[in-house]
Amino acid sequence: MTTSQSDGSIEFTPVGEAKTLGEIDGNIALLASLFPDAVADGKVDLDVLRDLLGDDAEPAGSEPSGLRWVGMSEARRLSTLPATGTLLPRPDESVDWDSTKNIIIEGDNLEVLRLLRRGYTGKVDVIYIDPPYNTAGDFVYDDKRMSTFREHESAAGLRDEAGATQVGEGSERAEERRLSSAKHAKWLSMMYPRLLVAHSLLKENGVLIAAIDDTEHARFKLLLDRVMGAENFIANIIWQGGRKNDSRYVSVGHDYMLIYAKNEKALRASGIRWREPKGGIDEALTAAAEIWERHNGDHPAAQREWRRWLREFKRSGIPSDSVTRYSTMDDQGRPIRVDGNISWPGRGGPKFPYPHPKTGKPVAVPIRGWIYADRAAMDAAVNAGRVHFGPDESTQPGGIIWLEELDSEVASSFFIRDRNAATVTLQRLFPDGPPFEHTKDTEVLERWMNLVTRGNSNALILDFFAGSGSTGHAAMQLNRADGGNRRYILVQLDEPVAKPGYSTIADITRDRLRRAVKSLSDGATADTPKIDLGFRSYRLAPSNLRPWDGTGEMDLLGSVDNLIEGRTTDDLLVETMLRLGVELTTTVESRDVAGSRLYCVGGGTLYAYFGEDVSTERSIEVARALVDWREENPVDSDVTIVVRDTGFATSSAKLNLEAAIKQAGFTTFRSI
């Protein structure tokens, strides 16, 4: 933070020197705090660490089970590197910049995740990703380590200087195996570091939902077992989205959603259970009432129409399986389900005779006996409409549950939802033709994000394969439904796209969200809850400072003008916040002081001044402004001051500022 010099002055520590868990320096610092004997001079002694861990440590040279591929170690290393870039704020691309808590970031998601690591570690409630499926197309993610097929073969031991080996000379399938192996390795190496960084962003009770198809499902499941922990696996959800009648063998119309908890034991210990309202109840009850009224009490006719309606309703994907099981109407037109189980839970229950209401003859008695203690108790249940009798005494009676009594249910691992529904949603937003052929279904996202967050209306949602922005749209729709304050962070690669009016997919992301905002705003009434319908746009870019080499050290003193041309003090502030672990949507105020802007962040926990050519007189003015603003906004926590290290005209100007703020009681100083 600060270091006293021999002359009594203060050294402003560069903001990039902070150590963060997940980066190499932060990981070593954590190990040193846990096992000081295993870390000396910043180096980890693996032999000592194994001794300290005892029998739970894998011996050197062991071959643990699990997924492995060529390039795995390098991919893992990428997750530990500190970010070298920054995010440039783009208010011109945003909606309600000053008030919104939602964020859209354009740029490679690995670097963006590394940038977010300091400010958002342990803060994300749910991550939903639908990563690019591993098709035969070109691979657009470049992590500066994607190998060529020839390099992959060499690393895998399939090629030497004389040519390909181990695949059988003349084999007709040698080329196919060679290309397939490299393709899967590249995809896994793309996903691995991103998932490792994303894992650190989740809360302890956070959840990851990852969509995937058959091509990489098996490998992806093993990869997530490695990253999230196999013990934290929750479910493999199957989404049947349609049929493909032109398939050669089998119509594969499904995809998967793999769900993992950050810490399943913590969820279990806190008694958390995931439950959701039974989908389609309101629609079904309304339809049943209309059908019964239309048939004027004609039970057989109403029953037939009810079942036809229910079959059609099921195709919409709206109702849950539990709702569609209520395919019978009672004699008052209420949908019911015959449970079939009114027998004693064990053996030896009462077996008294009970007459059929029409034939008067005793009905079949359950082998285990009735659940009712005596004839009077069963009479009460029959009179309350809780017992369903068959056409005659030969059928064993069953219990009745009314649809209107349903409350919540556990989600099924299989659901049907036509994928065309998402296309229709997009067509409404883009009446002249949607720029995406396929998009995520916002209603499906709403359902699962709300389920795994237990209806938390303040959840922070992250999607780092944002595509058209469906996740952000779904979050806003959830907020509209319950007046919540869910926030989203979307990250989308600046991938070029051949669509009129758009240069990149990220352009589509922002435009889709603007259109969604307008649609939600136009549909609002006086009674509609006020929600956050904005977003802040940022773009990934190289650091604002030329000399920074990505090691966490910034040699600024030797540079007169270390700021990249065209960058502003607002840009410097965002980089400062990222390096110091301050959330991007933290409240920021500013005042013009001594020819530049003085920023107050988080209500007074951080002050930043990036003025240039600051003279002695101006440094005194800045010091006075800092003291005055702190007195206006007193805080109980430590206050950090950040300055631009090359912004002083003379060394005496810097010394004057140092002396003034030190005398005023400020203790934490940083430079950029």
C-alpha positions in Angstrom: 0.0 0.0 0.0 2.4 2.7 1.2 6.1 2.7 2.0 8.0 5.4 3.9 11.1 6.6 2.2 14.4 7.7 4.0 13.5 11.3 3.3 10.1 10.9 5.1 8.1 11.0 1.8 5.6 8.4 0.8 5.9 5.9 -2.1 2.6 5.5 -3.9 2.3 1.7 -4.6 1.1 0.8 -8.1 -2.5 -0.4 -8.1 -1.4 -3.5 -10.2 0.6 -5.0 -7.3 -2.4 -6.2 -5.3 -2.4 -10.0 -5.0 -5.6 -11.8 -5.9 -6.7 -15.4 -5.3 -6.7 -17.2 -8.6 -3.6 -15.4 -9.9 -0.2 -17.0 -9.3 1.0 -14.5 -6.7 -2.4 -14.7 -4.9 -2.3 -18.5 -4.9 1.2 -18.6 -3.5 0.2 -16.0 -0.8 -2.7 -18.2 0.2 -0.5 -21.3 0.4 2.0 -19.4 2.5 -0.7 -18.4 5.0 -1.9 -22.0 5.3 1.5 -23.8 5.0 4.3 -21.3 5.7 6.8 -24.2 5.9 6.1 -25.1 2.3 6.8 -21.6 0.9 10.2 -19.9 1.0 11.2 -16.8 -0.9 8.0 -16.9 -2.9 8.6 -20.5 -4.1 6.5 -23.5 -3.2 8.4 -26.7 -2.1 6.1 -29.4 -3.5 7.8 -32.1 -1.5 7.2 -30.3 1.8 3.6 -29.6 0.7 3.0 -33.3 0.1 4.4 -34.1 3.6 2.1 -31.6 5.2 -0.9 -32.9 3.3 -0.1 -36.5 4.2 -1.9 -39.4 2.6 -4.4 -37.1 0.8 -1.6 -35.8 -1.5 -1.0 -37.6 -4.8 2.6 -38.9 -5.0 4.9 -37.4 -7.7 4.5 -39.2 -11.0 1.1 -40.7 -10.2 -1.5 -41.1 -12.9 -4.8 -39.8 -11.5 -8.0 -40.7 -13.2 -10.1 -38.1 -15.1 -10.1 -36.2 -18.3 -6.7 -35.3 -19.8 -5.7 -33.9 -23.2 -2.7 -32.4 -24.9 -2.4 -28.7 -23.9 -4.2 -29.1 -20.6 -1.4 -27.8 -18.4 -0.9 -24.7 -20.5 -4.7 -24.0 -20.5 -4.7 -24.2 -16.7 -1.8 -21.8 -16.5 -3.7 -19.3 -18.5 -6.3 -19.0 -15.7 -3.6 -17.9 -13.2 -2.2 -15.0 -15.3 -3.1 -11.5 -14.2 -5.1 -9.4 -16.6 -3.0 -7.1 -18.8 -5.9 -5.1 -20.4 -8.6 -2.8 -19.2 -12.2 -1.9 -20.0 -13.1 1.3 -21.7 -16.4 2.8 -20.7 -18.8 3.6 -23.5 -21.7 5.7 -22.2 -22.6 6.4 -25.8 -23.5 2.7 -26.3 -25.3 2.4 -23.0 -28.8 2.9 -21.6 -29.2 4.8 -18.3 -25.4 4.8 -17.6 -25.6 6.8 -14.4 -28.2 4.6 -12.7 -28.0 1.1 -14.1 -26.3 -1.9 -12.4 -26.2 -4.1 -15.5 -23.1 -4.5 -17.6 -22.3 -5.6 -21.2 -18.7 -6.1 -22.1 -17.3 -6.6 -25.6 -14.1 -8.6 -25.9 -12.4 -11.9 -25.3 -14.0 -13.5 -22.3 -10.9 -15.0 -20.8 -9.2 -11.6 -20.4 -12.5 -10.1 -19.2 -13.0 -12.7 -16.6 -9.5 -12.1 -15.3 -10.2 -8.4 -15.1 -13.4 -9.1 -13.2 -11.7 -11.5 -10.8 -10.5 -8.8 -8.3 -13.9 -7.1 -7.9 -16.3 -9.9 -8.3 -14.7 -13.0 -6.6 -17.4 -14.8 -4.5 -20.1 -12.4 -5.6 -22.0 -14.1 -8.5 -25.1 -16.1 -7.7 -25.6 -17.9 -10.9 -23.5 -18.4 -14.1 -25.4 -19.4 -17.2 -23.4 -20.2 -20.3 -24.2 -21.6 -23.7 -20.7 -21.9 -25.1 -20.0 -22.4 -28.8 -20.6 -26.0 -29.7 -17.6 -27.7 -31.2 -18.6 -27.9 -34.9 -16.4 -28.2 -37.9 -16.3 -24.4 -38.3 -13.3 -22.1 -37.6 -12.4 -21.5 -34.0 -12.7 -17.8 -33.1 -11.2 -17.8 -29.6 -7.5 -17.1 -29.7 -5.8 -17.5 -26.3 -2.3 -17.1 -27.8 -1.7 -20.8 -27.3 -4.0 -22.5 -29.8 -1.8 -25.1 -31.5 -1.8 -26.1 -35.2 -2.7 -29.7 -36.0 1.0 -30.4 -36.6 2.0 -28.9 -33.2 -0.8 -31.0 -31.6 0.5 -34.2 -33.2 4.0 -33.5 -32.0 2.8 -32.8 -28.4 0.7 -35.9 -28.4 3.6 -38.1 -29.7 1.9 -38.7 -33.0 4.5 -37.0 -35.2 8.3 -37.0 -35.4 10.7 -35.4 -37.8 10.0 -38.1 -40.4 6.2 -37.5 -40.3 3.1 -38.9 -38.6 3.6 -41.9 -36.4 1.3 -44.1 -34.2 -1.6 -43.8 -36.6 -0.8 -46.5 -39.1 0.7 -45.6 -42.5 -1.9 -45.8 -45.2 -4.8 -46.0 -42.8 -7.9 -44.4 -44.4 -9.0 -43.1 -41.0 -5.6 -41.7 -39.9 -6.4 -38.2 -41.1 -9.8 -38.3 -39.5 -8.5 -39.4 -36.1 -5.7 -36.8 -36.3 -8.0 -33.9 -36.9 -10.7 -35.1 -34.4 -8.1 -35.3 -31.6 -6.8 -31.8 -32.1 -10.3 -30.4 -32.5 -11.5 -31.7 -29.1 -8.2 -30.6 -27.4 -8.6 -27.1 -28.8 -12.2 -26.8 -27.5 -11.3 -28.1 -24.1 -8.3 -25.8 -23.8 -10.6 -22.9 -24.7 -13.1 -23.8 -22.0 -10.8 -24.9 -19.2 -9.2 -21.6 -18.2 -12.5 -19.7 -18.5 -14.3 -22.1 -16.2 -11.5 -22.0 -13.7 -11.7 -18.2 -13.4 -15.5 -18.2 -13.5 -15.5 -20.7 -10.6 -13.8 -18.2 -8.4 -16.5 -15.6 -9.1 -19.3 -17.8 -7.8 -20.6 -17.4 -4.2 -20.3 -20.5 -2.0 -24.0 -21.2 -2.6 -23.7 -20.2 -6.2 -24.7 -22.4 -9.2 -23.3 -22.9 -12.7 -25.7 -23.9 -15.6 -23.9 -24.9 -18.8 -25.6 -25.8 -22.0 -24.0 -28.3 -24.4 -24.9 -30.8 -27.2 -23.9 -34.4 -27.8 -20.6 -33.6 -29.5 -18.8 -32.5 -26.3 -21.2 -33.6 -23.6 -19.2 -36.5 -22.3 -15.9 -34.5 -22.2 -17.6 -31.4 -20.9 -19.1 -33.3 -18.0 -15.7 -34.6 -17.1 -14.2 -31.2 -17.5 -16.8 -29.7 -15.1 -16.2 -32.5 -12.7 -12.6 -31.4 -12.6 -13.3 -27.7 -12.3 -16.4 -27.7 -10.0 -15.8 -31.0 -8.2 -17.7 -34.2 -9.1 -19.3 -34.1 -5.6 -21.0 -30.8 -6.6 -22.7 -32.2 -9.6 -26.5 -31.6 -9.3 -28.2 -32.7 -12.5 -28.0 -33.4 -16.2 -31.0 -31.7 -17.6 -32.4 -32.8 -21.0 -34.2 -30.2 -23.1 -36.2 -31.8 -25.9 -36.6 -28.9 -28.4 -38.0 -30.5 -31.5 -37.6 -33.3 -34.1 -35.3 -33.7 -37.1 -37.1 -36.0 -39.5 -34.2 -35.7 -42.0 -31.8 -37.5 -39.6 -30.1 -40.6 -41.0 -30.4 -42.7 -37.9 -32.1 -41.0 -34.9 -33.8 -37.6 -34.5 -31.5 -35.8 -32.1 -33.6 -32.8 -31.1 -32.3 -32.4 -27.5 -29.6 -30.5 -25.8 -28.3 -30.7 -22.2 -27.9 -28.3 -19.3 -25.3 -29.5 -16.8 -25.9 -28.0 -13.4 -23.2 -27.8 -10.6 -23.2 -26.1 -7.2 -20.2 -24.2 -6.0 -20.5 -26.1 -2.7 -23.3 -28.7 -2.6 -22.4 -29.5 1.1 -23.1 -25.9 2.0 -26.4 -26.0 0.2 -27.4 -29.2 2.0 -26.2 -27.9 5.4 -28.3 -24.8 5.1 -31.4 -26.8 4.3 -31.8 -25.4 0.8 -34.3 -27.2 -1.5 -35.1 -26.1 -5.0 -38.8 -25.8 -5.7 -40.8 -24.0 -8.3 -44.4 -23.1 -8.9 -46.1 -25.8 -11.0 -46.0 -24.2 -14.5 -49.4 -23.8 -16.3 -51.7 -24.1 -13.2 -53.4 -20.7 -13.8 -54.0 -21.4 -17.5 -55.3 -24.9 -16.8 -57.7 -23.9 -14.1 -59.1 -21.1 -16.3 -59.5 -23.4 -19.3 -61.2 -26.1 -17.1 -63.7 -23.6 -15.7 -64.6 -22.3 -19.2 -65.0 -25.9 -20.6 -67.3 -26.9 -17.7 -69.4 -23.8 -18.2 -69.6 -24.3 -21.9 -70.9 -27.9 -21.6 -73.4 -26.9 -18.9 -72.5 -29.8 -16.6 -72.4 -32.5 -19.3 -69.6 -34.4 -17.6 -68.6 -36.8 -20.4 -68.5 -34.0 -23.0 -66.5 -31.7 -20.7 -64.1 -34.5 -19.9 -63.4 -35.2 -23.6 -62.8 -31.5 -24.4 -60.6 -31.1 -21.3 -58.3 -33.9 -22.3 -58.1 -32.6 -25.9 -57.2 -29.1 -24.5 -54.6 -30.6 -22.1 -52.9 -32.5 -24.9 -52.6 -29.3 -27.0 -51.5 -27.3 -24.0 -48.7 -29.8 -23.2 -47.2 -29.2 -26.7 -46.7 -25.6 -25.8 -44.0 -26.5 -23.3 -45.7 -24.3 -20.6 -47.2 -26.8 -18.2 -45.1 -29.0 -16.0 -45.7 -32.8 -16.1 -47.4 -32.6 -12.7 -50.1 -30.3 -14.2 -50.7 -32.5 -17.2 -51.4 -35.5 -15.0 -54.6 -33.9 -13.9 -56.5 -35.2 -16.9 -59.7 -36.2 -15.1 -62.6 -33.9 -14.1 -64.7 -34.5 -11.0 -68.5 -34.1 -11.0 -68.1 -30.4 -10.4 -65.7 -29.8 -13.3 -62.5 -29.5 -11.2 -59.3 -31.1 -12.6 -58.2 -33.9 -10.3 -55.5 -36.6 -10.2 -56.3 -40.0 -8.8 -53.3 -40.7 -6.6 -54.2 -44.4 -6.3 -52.6 -44.8 -2.9 -55.0 -44.8 0.0 -53.5 -47.8 1.6 -51.8 -48.2 4.9 -48.0 -47.2 4.7 -46.8 -50.5 6.2 -48.7 -53.7 6.8 -51.6 -54.6 9.1 -53.8 -51.6 8.3 -57.6 -51.8 8.9 -59.5 -53.9 6.3 -63.1 -53.0 7.0 -65.6 -53.5 4.1 -66.7 -50.3 2.3 -69.7 -50.2 -0.1 -69.4 -48.9 -3.7 -71.5 -45.7 -3.9 -73.4 -47.0 -7.0 -73.6 -50.8 -6.6 -73.6 -50.9 -2.9 -71.3 -53.9 -2.9 -68.0 -53.9 -1.0 -65.1 -52.6 -3.0 -61.7 -54.2 -3.3 -59.6 -53.6 -0.1 -55.9 -52.7 -0.4 -53.6 -55.6 0.6 -52.0 -53.4 3.3 -55.4 -52.2 4.5 -57.0 -48.8 4.4 -55.1 -45.6 5.3 -58.2 -44.6 7.3 -58.5 -45.8 10.9 -62.1 -46.8 10.7 -65.4 -46.5 8.7 -66.2 -43.0 10.1 -62.8 -41.6 9.0 -63.3 -43.0 5.5 -66.9 -41.6 5.3 -65.5 -38.2 6.1 -62.9 -38.5 3.3 -65.6 -39.7 0.8 -67.9 -36.8 1.8 -65.0 -34.3 1.3 -64.5 -35.7 -2.2 -61.1 -37.2 -1.4 -61.8 -40.7 -2.6 -62.3 -41.8 -6.2 -64.3 -44.9 -7.0 -64.2 -46.9 -10.2 -67.2 -47.9 -12.3 -68.0 -50.8 -10.0 -66.8 -52.5 -6.8 -64.1 -54.6 -8.6 -61.8 -51.5 -8.9 -59.9 -50.5 -5.8 -60.6 -46.8 -4.9 -57.9 -44.2 -5.1 -57.1 -40.9 -3.4 -58.0 -37.6 -5.1 -55.8 -34.5 -5.3 -57.2 -31.3 -6.8 -55.2 -29.2 -9.3 -56.1 -26.1 -7.4 -54.3 -27.4 -4.3 -50.9 -27.5 -6.0 -48.2 -25.2 -4.7 -44.7 -26.1 -5.7 -42.7 -29.0 -7.0 -39.2 -30.2 -7.6 -38.1 -29.7 -11.2 -37.8 -32.6 -13.6 -34.5 -33.5 -15.3 -36.4 -33.6 -18.6 -38.6 -31.0 -20.2 -40.1 -30.3 -23.6 -39.9 -26.8 -25.1 -40.1 -26.1 -28.8 -37.1 -24.1 -29.8 -39.2 -22.1 -32.3 -40.6 -20.2 -29.3 -37.3 -18.4 -28.9 -37.3 -17.5 -32.6 -40.7 -16.0 -32.3 -39.6 -13.9 -29.4 -36.7 -12.6 -31.4 -38.9 -11.9 -34.4 -41.1 -9.7 -32.2 -38.0 -7.6 -31.3 -36.7 -7.5 -34.9 -39.8 -7.4 -37.1 -37.7 -6.7 -40.2 -35.9 -10.0 -39.7 -33.8 -11.2 -36.7 -30.0 -11.0 -37.1 -29.7 -14.4 -35.3 -31.1 -17.7 -36.6 -30.9 -19.4 -33.3 -31.1 -17.8 -29.8 -31.6 -18.9 -26.2 -35.2 -19.1 -24.9 -35.7 -16.4 -22.3 -38.6 -18.3 -20.6 -36.4 -21.3 -20.2 -33.6 -19.1 -18.8 -36.0 -17.4 -16.4 -37.3 -20.7 -15.1 -33.9 -22.2 -14.3 -32.2 -19.0 -13.1 -35.0 -18.4 -10.7 -35.1 -22.0 -9.6 -31.4 -22.3 -8.7 -31.3 -18.9 -7.0 -34.4 -19.9 -4.9 -36.2 -16.8 -6.2 -33.5 -14.4 -5.0 -34.6 -11.1 -6.5 -31.2 -9.6 -5.9 -29.2 -12.2 -7.7 -26.1 -11.3 -9.7 -26.1 -13.3 -13.0 -23.1 -13.8 -15.3 -23.1 -15.1 -18.9 -19.7 -14.9 -20.6 -20.9 -16.4 -23.9 -23.7 -13.8 -24.2 -24.6 -14.2 -27.9 -27.7 -12.1 -28.6 -28.1 -11.2 -24.9 -31.0 -13.6 -24.0 -29.7 -13.9 -20.4 -29.9 -10.2 -19.8 -33.3 -10.1 -21.4 -34.5 -13.0 -19.1 -33.1 -11.2 -16.0 -35.1 -8.1 -16.8 -38.2 -10.1 -17.4 -37.8 -11.8 -14.1 -37.5 -8.4 -12.4 -40.6 -7.2 -14.3 -42.5 -10.2 -12.9 -41.6 -9.7 -9.3 -40.2 -6.2 -9.0 -36.7 -7.6 -8.3 -33.3 -6.1 -8.5 -31.4 -8.8 -10.3 -28.2 -7.6 -12.1 -26.5 -9.1 -15.0 -23.0 -9.1 -16.5 -22.8 -10.2 -20.1 -19.5 -10.8 -22.0 -19.4 -11.3 -25.8 -16.5 -11.6 -28.1 -16.0 -9.0 -30.7 -16.5 -11.6 -33.4 -17.2 -10.1 -36.9 -20.6 -10.9 -38.3 -22.0 -10.5 -41.8 -25.3 -8.8 -40.9 -26.5 -5.5 -42.3 -26.1 -2.8 -39.7 -23.8 -4.8 -37.4 -20.0 -5.2 -37.4 -19.8 -7.7 -34.6 -22.0 -10.1 -32.6 -21.5 -7.7 -29.6 -23.3 -5.0 -31.7 -26.3 -7.4 -31.9 -26.1 -8.0 -28.2 -26.4 -4.4 -27.3 -29.1 -3.7 -29.9 -31.2 -6.7 -28.8 -31.0 -5.4 -25.2 -32.0 -1.9 -26.2 -35.0 -3.4 -28.1 -35.9 -5.5 -25.1 -35.7 -2.4 -22.8 -38.1 -0.6 -25.2 -40.5 -3.5 -25.3 -40.6 -3.8 -21.5 -41.0 0.0 -21.1 -43.8 0.2 -23.7 -45.7 -2.6 -21.9 -45.5 -0.9 -18.5 -48.5 0.6 -16.7 -49.0 2.7 -13.6 -49.0 -0.4 -11.5 -45.9 -2.0 -13.1 -42.9 -2.2 -10.7 -40.1 0.1 -11.4 -37.0 -1.9 -12.4 -33.6 -1.4 -13.8 -33.9 -1.3 -17.6 -30.5 0.0 -18.5 -27.0 -1.3 -19.0 -23.5 0.0 -19.1 -21.4 -0.9 -22.1 -17.6 -1.5 -21.9 -15.0 -2.6 -24.4 -11.9 -4.6 -23.7 -8.7 -2.8 -24.7 -5.0 -2.7 -23.9 -4.1 -1.1 -20.6 -4.2 2.7 -20.6 -0.5 2.7 -19.5 2.2 1.9 -22.1 4.9 0.5 -19.8 2.7 -2.1 -18.0 4.0 -5.6 -18.9 1.3 -7.7 -17.2 3.5 -8.9 -14.3 1.7 -6.7 -11.7 4.6 -4.2 -11.8 4.2 -0.9 -13.5 7.4 1.2 -14.1 5.8 4.6 -14.3 8.4 6.9 -12.8 10.6 6.7 -15.9 7.9 7.8 -18.2 6.8 11.4 -18.8 3.6 10.6 -20.6 2.7 7.0 -19.9 -0.9 7.3 -21.0 -2.0 5.9 -24.4 -3.1 8.6 -26.7 -6.8 9.2 -26.7 -7.5 7.8 -23.3 -9.3 9.9 -20.7 -9.3 10.2 -16.9 -12.6 8.3 -17.0 -10.7 5.4 -18.7 -8.0 5.6 -16.0 -10.7 5.5 -13.3 -12.2 2.3 -14.6 -8.8 0.6 -14.8 -8.1 1.7 -11.2 -11.3 0.2 -10.0 -10.6 -3.0 -11.8 -7.1 -3.3 -10.3 -8.3 -2.4 -6.8 -11.2 -4.8 -6.9 -14.0 -2.2 -7.0 -17.2 -3.2 -8.7 -17.8 -1.4 -12.0 -21.2 -0.1 -11.0 -20.1 1.4 -7.7 -21.3 5.0 -7.3 -18.9 7.6 -8.7 -19.0 11.3 -8.1 -16.6 13.9 -9.6 -15.6 17.5 -9.2 -13.3 19.8 -11.3 -10.2 20.5 -9.2 -7.0 22.1 -10.4 -7.6 21.6 -14.1 -8.7 18.0 -13.9 -11.3 15.8 -12.3 -11.2 14.5 -8.7 -13.3 11.3 -8.3 -15.0 10.1 -5.2 -15.9 6.3 -5.4 -18.1 4.3 -3.2 -19.3 7.2 -1.0 -15.7 8.2 0.0 -13.8 5.0 0.3 -11.7 5.8 -2.7 -10.5 9.1 -4.2 -8.7 9.3 -7.5 -6.9 12.2 -9.3 -5.3 11.8 -12.7 -4.3 15.4 -13.5 -1.3 16.2 -15.7 1.4 18.8 -15.2 0.4 19.3 -11.6 2.3 22.2 -10.1 3.1 22.8 -6.4 0.1 25.3 -6.2 -2.2 22.8 -7.9 -1.1 20.0 -5.6 -2.0 22.1 -2.6 -5.4 22.7 -4.2 -6.0 19.0 -4.7 -5.0 18.2 -1.1 -7.5 20.8 0.2 -10.3 19.4 -2.0 -9.5 15.9 -0.7 -9.8 17.0 2.9 -13.0 19.0 2.3 -14.7 16.1 0.5 -13.7 13.6 3.1 -15.2 15.8 5.8 -18.5 15.9 3.7 -18.4 12.1 3.3 -16.9 10.6 6.5 -16.5 6.8 6.4 -15.6 4.2 9.0 -13.4 2.2 6.6 -9.9 3.0 5.3 -9.7 5.7 2.6 -7.5 5.1 -0.5 -6.1 7.8 -2.6 -4.9 7.1 -6.2 -2.9 9.5 -8.3 -1.3 9.4 -11.7 2.4 8.9 -11.0 3.6 10.9 -14.0 1.1 13.7 -13.5 3.4 16.0 -11.4 5.3 18.8 -13.0 8.1 18.6 -10.4 9.1 16.3 -7.6 8.4 19.1 -5.1 4.8 19.2 -6.3 4.4 15.5 -5.5 6.2 16.0 -2.1 3.8 18.8 -1.3 0.7 16.6 -2.0 2.2 13.8 0.0 2.9 15.9 3.0 -0.5 17.5 3.0 -2.5 14.3 2.7 -0.3 12.5 5.3 -0.8 15.4 7.7 -4.6 15.2 7.1 -4.6 11.6 8.3 -4.9 9.7 5.0 -2.9 6.4 5.2 -3.4 4.4 2.0 -1.9 5.7 -1.2 -1.7 4.2 -4.7 -0.4 5.2 -8.1 -1.3 4.4 -11.7 
